[in-house]
């Protein structure tokens, strides 16, 4: 059987304090927002889901520098009567941090569940959007949007649904505008993995897939 990879390491400052989200078998889970710096100095504003137990260990405070080890998770939620795929950083370990060096690292492996969408921007930049299905325990899967650039985008454009791939990159927030049928423009935020490395894996290789 495949052994997909889904690892996430984030370090950032608490921009929004934890608020109750849901509970599972009596364990309460909260959502907070981390401001995670890019090399450019801009912050990705990333949603984090953490259990009450983990939060009690770190006693979160506004603007506190927090380190997370966990996974990129997805879940469906009804928003205005429409099902939406929501992305979150799911914390498996939390700790206070004193440095934000190398603050955002994602490694994933799984199968493409949609044809890659390749396009070129008006400025000639090549982009490919992918949807990666990463299996986890109990028959569940996370569906994680990924975006590749340049040479990686050209490579992704040749892939097909069902191809097994491994990627490395960072989890990012990307603001965009959506125009409705009545002409109204909504400001929205997409969460996706910005890919810096991409390679294909055969099902056999997925057993021990590791990104170098």
Buried (B, 14 or more C-beta within 10 A) or exposed (E): EBEBBBBBBBBBBBBBEBEEBEEEEEEEBBBBBBBBBEEEEEBBBBBBBBBEEBBEEBEBEEEBBBBBEBBBBBBEEEEEEEEEBBBBBBBEEBEEBEEBEEBBBBBBBBBBBEEBEBEEEEEEEBBBBBBBBBBEEEEEBBBBBBBBBEEBBEBBBEBEEEBBBBBBBBBBBEEEEEEEEEEEEEEEEEBBBBBBEBBBBEEEBBEEBEBE
